[in-house]
């Protein structure tokens, strides 16, 4: 008699959701080869092919569509039952999956994620950073972290961290013989480190004057798509950079970088940890929420 594993069913649903073995493997924490092998074995046991595979795409067969339609509700019930049992755990265990973007990931790593791992070593955290906003439920994440204005309205949100601002910086050496910009339009006469967004568009530097947004298209010798690379270029004196303050705060305080246009960069919406309402969440989930609320309280007090 064939033996079926819950993880194999989860794998099938992940492939159907992602449309790719590689993306699904990342989603369920398996290697692509292990995932492919598991699905092939399941298809052999069932005696039907669940997926049409080509070198470029993966799609459900008719049998696969029926399988996913019928198995999905049952799997949700099973996972709900497992959550109920796990909620009674005295020691949190399991895996938490968190989706955020790179800058926020750097901001929450030490005070939230690493502190959580120190307190609860029986839990693993899978932190995924990406530029695009994703549906955390559809993509199998427990939590998301985004700016407050980007949190979906049907989610529970906890503001975390201190006030956030942009910072415009360059080295003192760069400004030797150059007049630092006094207003955003002065940037037209400077070499600026340009940033490309995940959708391919160039990022327009964002300022504010008397409550009104001011966007500037800058010019410069290099275009990058990652803040740590832009910071390296700025520290090397190539030009002026535009960052989240948290990414260059230490450089400003140490005198490695000089801040300009400070009055034009007001406070931004805070970061929020957000998640869907869950009945009987696992212990690992509950204590993570508790720690986030603790961090939120300490941020308000400081």
N, C-alpha and C positions, 0 to 999 in steps of 0.2 A: 504493500500500500504506500502510495506517494506521501511524503511529508512536506508540508508547505510552511514556509517561514514568513512571519509578519513583515520582516525587512524586505523580502522579495516583492510583496504586494506594494509596500511603500515605494520601492524602486520603480515599479511599473507606473504608479501614479506620478512620480517625479518626472519620468521621461515624457509622459503624456502632457504634463504641465509645462515643461521646459522646451519640448520639441528637439531635444539634443541629449545624447548619452553623456557627453562631456559636462554640460551644465547640470544635468541631473545628478551626476556623480559628485559634483561639488555640493549640491543641495543635500544629499544624504550622507556625505562624509565617506565616500568610497572611491577607490580608484576606478577609472573608466573601464579598465579591463575586468575588474572584479564585478562591476555592475553589469557589463555585457554578458559575462559568464553566468551570473545569477539569473538574468532574464532568459538566456538561452536554455538554461536548465529548467526553469519554470515552464517555458513553452514546450519543452520536451515532455515534461510531466503532464501538462494539460492536453497535449496532442494537437495544439493549434498554434499558429503564428500570431502573436499579438501586435507586432510592429512590421511595417514595411521599411527596410533599411536601404539607403543608397549612400554613395560617398558624400553626398551633400545634404541629405535630409533624412529625417525619421518621422514617420506618421503611423497612426494606429490603423490596423486592419479593421474590417467590420466586426470581427470577433473581439478584437482588442477594445473597440468602442463599447461594445455590450459589456465586456468584462469590467472596464473602468466605471461605467455607469452603475453597475450593480454592486461592485466592491467598495466604491468610495463611501457611501453612507455607512456600510458595515464597519469600515476601517475607522471612520470618525467615532462611531460608538465604542469601538475597542479602545482607541486612544483616550477617549473620555473616561472610560472605566479605569484605564491604567493611571490617568491623572488623579482620579479619585483615590486610588490606592496610594500613589506617591505623595499625595497631600498629607497623608498620615505619617509620613516618614519623620523620624526624629533627626536623622542626619541627611541633609540635602545631597542628592546624587543626580547624575545625568548630564545632559548637554544643553546649554542655553545658546541660542543663535540670535545674534544682534546685527541689524543692518544700519549703517550710518554712512557718512562721507568722511574723507580722509582727515580734514581739519578737526571735525568733531571727534573722530576716533582718537586723535592725539590729545584732545582736551579731556576726554573721559577715561582714558586708559588707566592712568595712575590713581585718581581719586575714587573711581567707581569699579572698573573691571579688575584691576590688580588687587585692590583692597578686598574685593569679593572673593577672589581666589585664595587670598591669604586666610580669610575667615572660614571659607568652606572648600577645603582642598579636595573634597570628593566630587566636585562639579567641574566640568570642562566648559570653556567658553569658545564659541566659534564667532569671531568678529569679522564681518565682511564690510569693506568700505568700497563705495562706488558713487560716481557722480550723479547718477540718475535716481530719481525718487521711485521706489518700488512699492508694490502692495505687499506688506510684510506677511499678511495672512496667506495670500495666494502663493507666495514664494517660500513658505515654510519657516518664517522667522518668528521668534518669541517676542522680540522687541525691535523698535526702531528708534533712532536718535536723529532728530532734525531740528532746524530752527522752528520756533513755536508757530510761525505763520504758515509753515508747510505741513503741519500735523493734520491728518484727516480728521474731520469733525466727529466721526463716530468712534474715535479712539480715546482711551483714558490717557491723560498727559501729565507728566511731572516735570516742571521746570527744574533744571539742574545746572550747576555751575554759576560763575559770577557773570557780571555784565560783559557783553561782547562788543568789540569795536573793530573797525578796520584800522590799519596803520600804513602810512606812506613813508618809506624809509630809503636811505642811501648811506654810503660811507662818507665820512668827513673828507676823505681824499677825493671822492667824486665831485664834491662841491667846491674844491679849490679852484678858483678862477671862474666859478659859475655862480650866478645868483640863485639861491634856493627859491622854489616856487612859492608865491604868496597866496595865489588863488588857483583853483584847478585848471583854468585855461592856460596858466603859465607852463603847464606840463608839455604843451606843444613844442616848446623850445628845448626839451630835455630828451635824453635817451631813456626810454622806459622798457622794463622787462614785461613783455606782453604774455598773456595767459590764454590758452585755448581751452574751451569748455568741453565736456564729454560729447556734446552734440556737434562739435567741430567749429562752432562759432567762437569768435574772439570775445573775451570778457571786456566789457566796458567798465572802467573804473567808476565806482559809485560814491558820490558825495551828497551833502545836504546843505542847503542854505535857507535859513528862515523857514524851516519845515518843508521846503520843496526839494525834491530829488534833482541832482545834477549828475549827468552821465558824461564821461569823457572817453573818446576813442584815442588811445595813445599810440605813439610810434616809437620804434626802438629796434635795436640790432638783433634781438633774439626773441623767439616765441616758444614758450614751454607749456607743459600741461600738468605740472606737479609743483606744489609749493616748495618742497625741499630743494628742488633744482633751481627754482627762481631765487630762493634765499642764497644759494651758493653763488649765483651770478651776481647778485647785489653785493654780497660780502667781498667779491673780487673786484668791485668798483666799476662794473660794466654799466650800471645805470641805476635808476630809481625803481623800486618795487612796491607792489600793493599787496598787503597780506592781511590775514586775520591777526589781530594784535597778539594773541596767544602764541603764534608761531615765531614771533620776533621779539617778544617782551624781554627775554634774557639778553639778547643782543643790544637792545636799546639801553637797558640798565647797566650793561657792562661797557657801554661806550663804543661798541663795534659798529653800531648804526645810529644815524641821526634821523629823528622824526621830523617830518614837515607836514603842513596842511592839517595840523591837529584839530583846529577848530571846525574843520569841514567834515569830520568823521564822527558823528554822534553815536550814541548807544544803539545797538541792534537788538532784535528779538532774541530772547534767551534760547539756549538749547533745551529741548524737552526729550525725556525718555517717554515713549508712548507704546501702548499695547492694547489689544482688544479685551473686552470684558470676558473673563473665564470663570466658569463654575468649578470649584474644587481644583484650583491649579496645583501643580506639583510643588513640593516644599522648596526646591531649588528656585522656582519662579517667584514664590512668595517672599523669600528672604532677599532676593535681588531687588524686588520692589521696595521692601523695607529699607534696604541700604540706600537706594536712590532717594527715598523720602528723607532719610537721615542727612544725605549730602545736600538736599534742597534746603533743609532747615539750617544747616551750618553755613550755607552760602548766604542766606538771608541775614544771619546773625553777624557775619563778618563785614 
